[in-house]
Amino acid sequence: KPAIYPTMTNGEINIAIPGGEEVRLKIFSVAGELISEYNIAYSSAIDLKDLVNGWYLIRLENANFSEIFRVLKI
């Protein structure tokens, strides 16, 4: 199961993808606006420092799963 940590950050978030599967990561505002997207595999870090403070939804998806995480940028 994929994981994102920390869920409260002023900089980077870490994404752990078990089994090294490639996934699509999408960052949405809480209003549903797509802000950015990436293709990642294994463990990766995404820098959020340029985003305004507030809540964001992070969707990780591939052919085997789709999960949404909430992250607070402070």
C-alpha positions, 0 to 999 in steps of 0.5 A, spaced: 500 500 500 502 506 498 504 512 503 505 519 503 509 522 509 509 527 512 501 529 512 503 536 514 509 540 511 512 546 509 516 543 504 517 536 501 512 530 502 515 523 501 512 518 497 513 510 498 511 505 493 511 498 495 514 493 489 517 499 485 510 500 481 510 506 477 504 510 479 501 517 477 501 522 482 496 528 481 496 534 486 489 537 487 486 543 490 480 542 495 476 545 490 478 540 485 483 544 481 489 540 478 495 543 480 500 538 478 502 531 476 508 526 476 510 519 474 513 516 479 516 509 482 519 506 488 520 512 493 520 519 491 520 526 494 515 532 491 517 539 493 511 543 495 514 549 497 511 553 491 504 552 493 500 557 497 499 554 505 492 550 505 490 543 504 491 539 498 489 532 495 494 527 493 491 522 488 496 516 487 493 511 481 495 506 477 492 499 474 492 496 480 490 502 485 487 509 486 488 512 493 487 519 495 491 522 501 490 529 504 496 534 505 496 540 509 502 545 506 504 550 512 
